[in-house]
Protein backbone atom coordinates (compact mmCIF):
# COMPACT_ATOMS: atom_id res chain seq x y z
CA UNK A 1 0.00 0.00 0.00
CA UNK A 2 1.31 3.42 -0.94
CA UNK A 3 0.11 6.66 0.55
CA UNK A 4 0.22 9.86 -1.46
CA UNK A 5 0.98 12.74 0.89
CA UNK A 6 -1.37 15.41 -0.38
CA UNK A 7 -1.74 18.98 0.84
CA UNK A 8 -4.87 18.01 2.71
CA UNK A 9 -3.33 14.94 4.35
CA UNK A 10 -0.21 16.82 5.40
CA UNK A 11 -2.33 19.62 6.87
CA UNK A 12 -4.60 17.20 8.71
CA UNK A 13 -1.67 15.24 10.15
CA UNK A 14 0.18 18.36 11.27
CA UNK A 15 -2.97 19.89 12.78
CA UNK A 16 -3.76 16.71 14.70
CA UNK A 17 -0.34 16.17 16.22
CA UNK A 18 0.98 13.55 13.80
CA UNK A 19 4.15 15.42 12.87
CA UNK A 20 6.37 12.43 13.69
CA UNK A 21 4.19 10.09 11.65
CA UNK A 22 4.14 12.57 8.76
CA UNK A 23 7.93 12.66 8.71
CA UNK A 24 8.07 8.85 8.77
CA UNK A 25 5.57 8.66 5.88
CA UNK A 26 7.92 10.82 3.82
CA UNK A 27 10.51 8.06 4.29
CA UNK A 28 8.09 5.30 3.25
CA UNK A 29 6.94 4.05 6.66
CA UNK A 30 3.32 3.39 5.70
CA UNK A 31 2.75 1.30 8.82
CA UNK A 32 2.43 4.48 10.91
CA UNK A 33 -0.74 5.49 9.04
CA UNK A 34 -3.26 3.42 10.98
CA UNK A 35 -6.80 2.50 9.86
CA UNK A 36 -8.12 4.78 12.62
CA UNK A 37 -6.10 7.70 11.25
CA UNK A 38 -7.37 6.96 7.76
CA UNK A 39 -11.00 6.92 8.92
CA UNK A 40 -10.55 10.16 10.86
CA UNK A 41 -8.84 11.86 7.90
CA UNK A 42 -11.56 10.77 5.47
CA UNK A 43 -14.26 12.06 7.83
CA UNK A 44 -12.40 15.38 8.12
CA UNK A 45 -12.30 15.60 4.31
CA UNK A 46 -16.11 15.74 4.37
CA UNK A 47 -16.12 18.85 6.58
CA UNK A 48 -16.04 22.40 5.23
CA UNK A 49 -12.49 22.83 6.49
CA UNK A 50 -11.36 19.57 4.91
CA UNK A 51 -13.04 20.36 1.60
CA UNK A 52 -11.16 23.66 1.48
CA UNK A 53 -7.87 21.69 1.29
CA UNK A 54 -9.04 19.40 -1.51
CA UNK A 55 -8.58 20.19 -5.20
CA UNK A 56 -10.76 23.18 -6.06
CA UNK A 57 -10.90 24.39 -2.45
CA UNK A 58 -9.73 27.79 -1.23
CA UNK A 59 -6.71 26.33 0.63
CA UNK A 60 -5.70 23.78 -2.00
CA UNK A 61 -2.07 23.85 -3.09
CA UNK A 62 -0.63 22.02 -6.08
CA UNK A 63 1.89 19.33 -5.13
CA UNK A 64 5.50 20.45 -5.44
C-alpha positions as CSV (number, residue, x, y, z in Angstrom):
1,X,0.0,0.0,0.0
2,X,1.3,3.4,-0.9
3,X,0.1,6.7,0.5
4,X,0.2,9.9,-1.5
5,X,1.0,12.7,0.9
6,X,-1.4,15.4,-0.4
7,X,-1.7,19.0,0.8
8,X,-4.9,18.0,2.7
9,X,-3.3,14.9,4.3
10,X,-0.2,16.8,5.4
11,X,-2.3,19.6,6.9
12,X,-4.6,17.2,8.7
13,X,-1.7,15.2,10.1
14,X,0.2,18.4,11.3
15,X,-3.0,19.9,12.8
16,X,-3.8,16.7,14.7
17,X,-0.3,16.2,16.2
18,X,1.0,13.6,13.8
19,X,4.2,15.4,12.9
20,X,6.4,12.4,13.7
21,X,4.2,10.1,11.7
22,X,4.1,12.6,8.8
23,X,7.9,12.7,8.7
24,X,8.1,8.9,8.8
25,X,5.6,8.7,5.9
26,X,7.9,10.8,3.8
27,X,10.5,8.1,4.3
28,X,8.1,5.3,3.2
29,X,6.9,4.0,6.7
30,X,3.3,3.4,5.7
31,X,2.7,1.3,8.8
32,X,2.4,4.5,10.9
33,X,-0.7,5.5,9.0
34,X,-3.3,3.4,11.0
35,X,-6.8,2.5,9.9
36,X,-8.1,4.8,12.6
37,X,-6.1,7.7,11.2
38,X,-7.4,7.0,7.8
39,X,-11.0,6.9,8.9
40,X,-10.6,10.2,10.9
41,X,-8.8,11.9,7.9
42,X,-11.6,10.8,5.5
43,X,-14.3,12.1,7.8
44,X,-12.4,15.4,8.1
45,X,-12.3,15.6,4.3
46,X,-16.1,15.7,4.4
47,X,-16.1,18.9,6.6
48,X,-16.0,22.4,5.2
49,X,-12.5,22.8,6.5
50,X,-11.4,19.6,4.9
51,X,-13.0,20.4,1.6
52,X,-11.2,23.7,1.5
53,X,-7.9,21.7,1.3
54,X,-9.0,19.4,-1.5
55,X,-8.6,20.2,-5.2
56,X,-10.8,23.2,-6.1
57,X,-10.9,24.4,-2.5
58,X,-9.7,27.8,-1.2
59,X,-6.7,26.3,0.6
60,X,-5.7,23.8,-2.0
61,X,-2.1,23.8,-3.1
62,X,-0.6,22.0,-6.1
63,X,1.9,19.3,-5.1
64,X,5.5,20.4,-5.4
